[in-house]
Amino acid sequence: MIMKKILDYLTPIILAIIFIIFTILVKTVDVHYIYKVGYLGFYTANMNVFNHVLEFGRTGVLDKVTDVGLYLSIAIVLAFAVVGLVQLIKRKSFKKVDPIIYVLLATYVISVAFYLIFEIAKINYSPFSTPDELKASYPSSHILAFSVFLTTGVIALFHYFKANKILIIVTYILTGLLCLVFALSRLYSGEHYLSDVIGSLLLSGIIISLFVSLKREFVKPVELVEEEK
């Protein structure tokens, strides 16, 4: 039984181990002090990429574009919050709210919890931090929110609206590519170092795979629920 549980949650466990190791490496490998700001791990790789970003031409456009993406991902959260609230009002019982809504809620809470943890325990500071304004940048909260909220939202959507497998696979691939493009856009906005982006993608992978595992365990397909009724 315990082994089965481990296997059911093997992907988030493996990704969590990788993320922990990577975070430790960020704090210990090739660490250099940035004057009046703090220490930066993977200094050579991070600075090489950051200098490339500056040469590429850092503008505020990508920063604003990724802000829009963040707002859209938050809109997805609000949409499912409305769905859950409507179900609660109509069915007059927390037990009768669809389990997928609770799994989504757990995912949102975990995401916010990680955001708060890394706001308190700062690993890296933003490339444009100053001694008066030290902004945490590891992992990127924009990438975390966009990747998690968008991907889990798409998965939850296919729980309610059935589609053929080809459409589902294509949609998942496009969602993954969109998350990758968003991550690169955030990197080229100049607001984050490469390690911030990698860390955020790893953390996003943990939460998304955890969502999938929880959904598999606690959420029945719609057709089975209808048969029971």
ABEGO torsion letter per residue (X at the ends): XAAAAAAAAAAAAAAAAAAAAAAAAAAABGBBBBBGAEBBBGAAAAAAAAAAAAAAGBBAAAAAAAAAAAAAAAAAAAAAAAAAAAAAAAAGBAAABBAAAAAAAAAAAAAAAAAAAAAABBABBBAABBAABBBBAOBBAAAAAAAAAAAAAAAAAAAABBBBAAAAAAAAAAAAAAAAAAAAAAAAAGABBAAAAAAAAAAAAAAAAAAAAAAAAABBBAAAAAAAX
